[in-house]
Amino acid sequence: MTLQSAYDEITLALGAHPVRLRPSLRTASQFVREEGFTDLPRRIADFHLGTIRDLISVAATDRQEASAFLDQIDATPLKIVADAVTAPMLALVAGFVPASDKEDTKPAKTGNSMPWPAVYKELYRKATGWLGWTPEQAWNATPTEINEAFAGHIEQLKAIHGSSDDNQPKHDPRQEVSPGEVKAGLAQLRRHTQKAAS
């Protein structure tokens, strides 16, 4: 068993038949649409064999590898299969969730949460609309890859065109003047205006 980053390909090995799995946008959206996401980690941890088999079928980068691996599952004691695939499958499912920018210190926005199909639809729109990727490139990228590419694109646009944050003063000049100073200034302005009028 080889376990890589949750946002890369993951290789499952069982006997002589490894299979490479990828948490692509296509895999995430198809599996979540068909199986749901809420109970998915629990079903994997509980070694729900139907869920495991479906996920391998959907996430495999090579259908022949997937078929050979699934045949190997049928010929192997389930305890051995569970020990070999549970942790990597949980890592694969973690890849369905776009990773947040670790350097982002802004507080999370509050409000209504989006259902997972809507999240994936939005990622697809960003990839094809904003980034100009082909549909195939968008479907094959992971949710984190799309998020990171989009964040990079926004940074590039800000660097080229500036941002509204750049135009804001670092402090509010109104905070430097006390109400008494404002009254005194207005009184002086009235006196000046009255002298000019007479």
C-alpha positions as CSV (number, residue, x, y, z in Angstrom):
1,M,0.0,0.0,0.0
2,T,1.3,3.4,-1.0
3,L,-0.3,6.5,0.6
4,Q,0.4,9.9,-0.9
5,S,-1.0,13.3,-0.3
6,A,-4.8,13.3,-0.2
7,Y,-4.8,15.7,-3.2
8,D,-2.6,13.5,-5.5
9,E,-3.1,10.1,-7.0
10,I,-3.3,7.3,-4.4
11,T,-2.1,3.8,-5.2
12,L,-3.8,0.8,-3.6
13,A,-1.8,-2.4,-3.8
14,L,-3.2,-5.8,-3.0
15,G,-1.2,-8.7,-4.3
16,A,0.1,-8.2,-7.8
17,H,-2.7,-5.8,-8.9
18,P,-2.2,-2.1,-7.9
19,V,-4.8,0.5,-8.8
20,R,-4.3,4.3,-9.0
21,L,-7.1,6.5,-7.7
22,R,-7.4,10.2,-8.1
23,P,-9.8,12.5,-6.3
24,S,-10.7,14.4,-9.5
25,L,-13.6,16.8,-9.8
26,R,-15.3,14.2,-12.0
27,T,-14.9,11.5,-9.3
28,A,-16.0,13.8,-6.5
29,S,-19.1,15.1,-8.2
30,Q,-20.1,11.7,-9.7
31,F,-19.6,9.8,-6.4
32,V,-21.2,12.5,-4.2
33,R,-24.2,12.8,-6.6
34,E,-24.8,9.0,-6.6
35,E,-23.8,8.1,-3.0
36,G,-23.9,11.3,-0.9
37,F,-21.0,12.7,1.1
38,T,-22.3,12.9,4.7
39,D,-21.8,9.3,5.6
40,L,-19.0,8.5,3.2
41,P,-16.1,8.5,5.6
42,R,-18.1,6.5,8.1
43,R,-19.0,3.9,5.5
44,I,-15.3,3.6,4.5
45,A,-14.2,3.3,8.1
46,D,-16.8,0.6,8.7
47,F,-15.6,-1.1,5.5
48,H,-18.8,-1.1,3.6
49,L,-17.6,-3.2,0.7
50,G,-20.2,-1.9,-1.8
51,T,-19.1,1.7,-1.1
52,I,-15.4,0.7,-1.4
53,R,-16.0,-1.1,-4.7
54,D,-18.0,1.8,-6.1
55,L,-15.4,4.3,-5.1
56,I,-12.6,2.3,-6.6
57,S,-14.5,1.9,-9.9
58,V,-15.2,5.7,-10.1
59,A,-11.9,7.0,-8.9
60,A,-9.6,4.7,-10.8
61,T,-7.4,6.3,-13.5
62,D,-7.3,3.1,-15.5
63,R,-10.4,0.9,-15.8
64,Q,-8.4,-2.3,-16.4
65,E,-6.4,-1.7,-13.2
66,A,-9.6,-1.2,-11.4
67,S,-11.2,-4.4,-12.7
68,A,-8.1,-6.5,-11.8
69,F,-8.0,-5.0,-8.4
70,L,-11.7,-5.7,-7.7
71,D,-11.1,-9.3,-8.9
72,Q,-8.2,-9.5,-6.4
73,I,-10.6,-8.2,-3.6
74,D,-12.9,-11.1,-4.3
75,A,-10.0,-13.6,-3.9
76,T,-8.5,-12.1,-0.7
77,P,-9.8,-12.4,2.9
78,L,-11.8,-9.3,3.8
79,K,-9.6,-8.5,6.9
80,I,-6.5,-8.2,4.6
81,V,-8.5,-6.0,2.2
82,A,-9.8,-3.8,4.9
83,D,-6.3,-3.3,6.4
84,A,-4.9,-2.5,2.9
85,V,-7.5,0.0,1.6
86,T,-9.3,1.7,4.5
87,A,-6.7,4.5,5.3
88,P,-5.9,5.3,1.6
89,M,-9.6,5.4,0.8
90,L,-10.2,7.9,3.6
91,A,-7.4,9.9,2.2
92,L,-8.9,9.8,-1.2
93,V,-12.3,11.1,0.2
94,A,-10.4,13.9,2.0
95,G,-9.3,15.0,-1.5
96,F,-12.9,15.6,-2.4
97,V,-12.9,18.6,-0.1
98,P,-10.9,21.6,-1.5
99,A,-8.1,22.4,0.8
100,S,-8.1,25.9,2.2
101,D,-5.1,28.2,1.8
102,K,-3.0,27.7,5.0
103,E,-1.8,31.3,4.8
104,D,-5.3,32.7,4.6
105,T,-5.9,34.4,7.9
106,K,-9.2,36.0,7.1
107,P,-12.1,34.7,9.1
108,A,-14.4,32.2,7.4
109,K,-17.5,33.7,5.9
110,T,-20.7,32.9,7.8
111,G,-23.9,32.1,6.1
112,N,-25.7,29.2,4.5
113,S,-23.5,26.3,3.6
114,M,-23.6,25.0,0.0
115,P,-24.5,21.4,-0.8
116,W,-21.6,19.4,-2.3
117,P,-23.0,19.2,-5.8
118,A,-23.3,23.0,-5.8
119,V,-19.7,23.3,-4.6
120,Y,-18.4,21.1,-7.4
121,K,-20.6,23.0,-10.0
122,E,-19.0,26.2,-8.8
123,L,-15.5,24.7,-9.1
124,Y,-16.2,23.6,-12.6
125,R,-17.4,27.1,-13.5
126,K,-14.2,28.6,-12.1
127,A,-12.1,26.2,-14.0
128,T,-13.8,26.6,-17.3
129,G,-15.0,30.2,-17.1
130,W,-12.4,32.1,-15.2
131,L,-9.3,29.9,-15.8
132,G,-10.2,29.0,-19.4
133,W,-9.6,25.3,-18.9
134,T,-11.2,22.8,-21.2
135,P,-14.0,20.7,-19.7
136,E,-11.7,17.7,-19.7
137,Q,-9.0,19.6,-17.9
138,A,-11.5,20.8,-15.3
139,W,-13.0,17.3,-14.7
140,N,-9.6,15.7,-14.3
141,A,-8.3,18.3,-11.9
142,T,-8.8,17.9,-8.1
143,P,-11.0,20.3,-6.2
144,T,-7.8,21.6,-4.5
145,E,-6.0,22.1,-7.8
146,I,-8.9,24.2,-9.1
147,N,-9.0,26.3,-5.9
148,E,-5.3,26.9,-5.9
149,A,-5.2,27.8,-9.6
150,F,-8.2,30.2,-9.2
151,A,-6.5,31.8,-6.1
152,G,-3.3,32.3,-8.2
153,H,-5.4,33.8,-11.0
154,I,-7.0,36.3,-8.7
155,E,-3.6,37.2,-7.3
156,Q,-2.3,37.8,-10.8
157,L,-5.3,40.0,-11.6
158,K,-4.7,42.0,-8.4
159,A,-1.0,42.4,-9.3
160,I,-1.8,43.6,-12.8
161,H,-4.8,45.8,-12.1
162,G,-4.5,46.5,-8.4
163,S,-7.3,45.8,-5.9
164,S,-9.9,47.9,-4.1
165,D,-7.9,47.2,-0.9
166,D,-4.9,49.1,-2.4
167,N,-7.1,52.2,-2.8
168,Q,-8.3,52.3,0.8
169,P,-6.4,54.5,3.3
170,K,-4.6,52.7,5.9
171,H,-6.3,54.8,8.6
172,D,-9.5,56.8,8.8
173,P,-8.5,60.5,8.8
174,R,-11.8,61.4,10.6
175,Q,-10.4,59.5,13.6
176,E,-7.6,62.0,13.9
177,V,-9.8,65.0,14.6
178,S,-11.8,65.4,17.8
179,P,-15.4,66.7,17.8
180,G,-14.2,69.9,19.6
181,E,-11.7,70.5,16.8
182,V,-14.4,70.1,14.2
183,K,-16.6,72.7,16.0
184,A,-13.8,75.1,16.3
185,G,-13.0,74.7,12.6
186,L,-16.6,75.3,11.6
187,A,-16.8,78.4,13.8
188,Q,-13.6,79.7,12.2
189,L,-15.0,79.0,8.7
190,R,-18.2,80.9,9.6
191,R,-16.2,83.9,10.8
192,H,-14.1,83.8,7.7
193,T,-17.2,83.6,5.5
194,Q,-18.9,86.5,7.3
195,K,-15.8,88.7,7.0
196,A,-15.6,88.0,3.3
197,A,-19.3,88.8,2.8
198,S,-19.1,92.2,4.6
